[in-house]
Amino acid sequence: MDHLIRFLAENSHIKYATPSSPEFDSLRLGYILVENVIPAIIVRPQSAEDVAALVSVLTSNDLPFSIRVGGHDLSGRSQVHGAVTIDLRDIAYIHVDDAAHTARLGGGVLIADLIKELEHHGMVTPTGTIPSVGYVGWAAHGGYGFLSTQYGFGADQILGARVVDCHGQILDANEDMLTAIRGAGGLLGVIVEVTIKVYPLDKVLAGVIIYESTDLAATIKHYNDQYRQMKSEGFPSALSLYQSVLNGPTGKAVTILFAWASSDIDAGWKWLHKLQAWSPVALSTVAPTTMASFTLASEQVVPKHAYGTMFTVSVYELTPEIVDVICQYALLHPNDPSTFLGMHELRSCTPQPSADSVVCARSPHFMFEIGATAQARDMVDGAIEWGRALHGALLQSQPENIIPSTYLPLTEPALVDIKAIYGNKFEFLRNVKQQYDPRNVFKHALVQL
Ligand SMILES: Cc1cc2nc3c(=O)[nH]c(=O)nc-3n(C[C@H](O)[C@H](O)[C@H](O)COP(=O)(O)OP(=O)(O)OC[C@H]3O[C@@H](n4cnc5c(N)ncnc54)[C@H](O)[C@@H]3O)c2cc1C
């Protein structure tokens, strides 16, 4: 550690905080409140060159380190007790190329900052539902979210990347490295920059629909019956629907995030009216807006931190059997505002990726986010018990409907099966890891082979 402290003294533009620094606790904070993981020091490089120099100092002195940006890993895996945290949040530049429809951004950019900048250019790109998530952590591990039905996964937007490798060198990722980065994140190094696809789109029709849910199970069942029926007739790719059950302003309710991503707003209203006719609506905020305003609005309602964890399972279809399980556990849903069940959908209209990746869950499916999280510390055990039981019941209800590959960022560490997650891409990943990081310098990356 003395070598690192000396290095930091010689490079005073690299900010850092130790556990005795006043800003340490706020810098350490992530979405999941983990009290017993205290890094030895948090360093804040200002450039790719700083990251490269840090990786060299750390590896040559055998100091363990992890990479952190938005801090939204559900198991707090971006910080390690007693290790060095490299916090990339100051590497947050965003350059949009309006003509090429691309954006080049620093590895520490948050989704909130990206979508605000894209809005200035009349552009959008798929992102997750929560703006405080780090963009690279989201996209490079797969990236489910708004606009995926229209433009694909987050990983499919990555055109290029700059990486600090295990020797502390800054490299432009070659095709093999890029394939690995599209789904396996920081397996091969620190991603200090990505170039991504962006799309011209000014206005969208978007907002939240909360259905009247006095009889919660009946509302869930009814929504899904209607959904199944309408899906068989075909949904347009411009329509994103994120179904959730959560404790909102009207109590426990079926809550839909609705986004119509097309400049043909009139067609969007027609779809909205169809959806609103499915069941009585208690509250709707859907209106012409921008993707950025819609996504940023969640900052007002979604808690910034929570205790607990998340469980996930992916199913091919939301069959009546799966919906029955959801109904059963909705009735047992704890009353905490952070406990929720949400469902991302990958629909058959999703465009095929134009470049190779290691994301192998490509068939149409639903990815469940079981938020076994709680605002109140005394609610967390109940939330975890509920989440675990719901997860188990979903797995058991229809084994043939379950996708073997789970979504790594949301998979509880004890349940991670890397071979199942990466399927036929696993051997490729093993080979590139052996080639580019044979000593496993990046041993605290999410993907451990
Ligand atoms: C409330 C909430 C909502 C979420 N919603 C969605 C959603 O809608 N869709 C979805 O797909 N996922 C979602 N997630 C999961 C989230 O996208 C992943 O956990 C993502 O990895 C978080 O990135 P981060 O930078 O915020 O977190 P961190 O904890 O800082 O990082 C997560 C992992 O990514 C690595 N990493 C991050 N940036 C880099 C980089 N530049 N170089 C190398 N490694 C890096 C870290 O080392 C760590 O292993 C959600 C999570 C939460 C808590």
The ligand as an ORCA input file, in Angstrom:
! r2SCAN-3c Opt
* xyz 0 1
  C     -32.161     -0.596     -9.137
  C     -31.523     -1.360    -10.249
  C     -32.126     -1.379    -11.509
  C     -31.538     -2.080    -12.554
  N     -32.168     -2.077    -13.772
  C     -31.640     -2.783    -14.797
  C     -32.283     -2.795    -16.071
  O     -33.300     -2.136    -16.283
  N     -31.724     -3.547    -17.044
  C     -30.583     -4.280    -16.842
  O     -30.126     -4.917    -17.776
  N     -29.955     -4.266    -15.644
  C     -30.451     -3.556    -14.628
  N     -29.815     -3.531    -13.421
  C     -28.530     -4.251    -13.284
  C     -27.381     -3.309    -13.657
  O     -27.481     -2.925    -15.010
  C     -26.014     -4.030    -13.461
  O     -25.890     -4.419    -12.132
  C     -24.845     -3.136    -13.884
  O     -23.694     -3.954    -13.971
  C     -24.596     -2.017    -12.887
  O     -23.558     -1.187    -13.333
  P     -23.030     -0.040    -12.343
  O     -21.875      0.618    -12.982
  O     -24.165      0.802    -11.894
  O     -22.589     -0.873    -11.058
  P     -21.180     -1.217    -10.415
  O     -21.569     -1.981     -9.188
  O     -20.344     -0.015    -10.233
  O     -20.531     -2.155    -11.491
  C     -21.123     -3.401    -11.822
  C     -20.079     -4.347    -12.413
  O     -19.641     -3.818    -13.663
  C     -18.224     -3.614    -13.631
  N     -17.955     -2.383    -14.382
  C     -18.722     -1.280    -14.411
  N     -18.174     -0.374    -15.241
  C     -17.042     -0.926    -15.718
  C     -16.037     -0.472    -16.614
  N     -16.100      0.743    -17.179
  N     -14.988     -1.297    -16.891
  C     -14.926     -2.535    -16.335
  N     -15.856     -3.021    -15.481
  C     -16.896     -2.208    -15.178
  C     -17.862     -3.496    -12.154
  O     -16.544     -3.847    -11.900
  C     -18.849     -4.475    -11.526
  O     -18.378     -5.786    -11.644
  C     -30.345     -2.814    -12.348
  C     -29.747     -2.797    -11.082
  C     -30.338     -2.074    -10.043
  C     -29.701     -2.065     -8.692
*
